[in-house]
Amino acid sequence: MTTKRDLGIVDVAPENGDSGLDQQEITTAEALKTKEYATGMVGKWHLGDYSRDKTLNPLNRGFDFYFGVPRQQ
């Protein structure tokens, strides 16, 4: 059976929303930055509620630019 994770799709379950994406996971933005790409994201961030924990902000996960809202319960 193919899962979201097999497809490279990750969304933090609501009950885990405060913990966010595991820091050991590499985002696409982080991977692209190793090759000197500029990265940006527009939209709703579903990988942790950075309104409660600033370390979960997309700007701390490899994105150079971000315009959107945090995931909220």
Steps between C-alpha positions, in 0.01 A plus 500: 500500500633845411495752782524879498853463634597275205390782271700762689188657649518579870233662713523501877193336654286738708590323822870557419465854367688663784809283453527571128716333240784303657820708486681203342268512197646695209260734323511552126614855568792379712604255228479765227705749703794255492504566122469879549135529400290780645184364659163642595162387617155658484207345680406317816783322683382154612824385661464647848329795663772765502267746673577295812859394420711734287747221411226346283485805271567418132779760505677270747450199271688621193263748340639845411154651460167411659157662479220312669338390822600244761318176542237554766276245669 
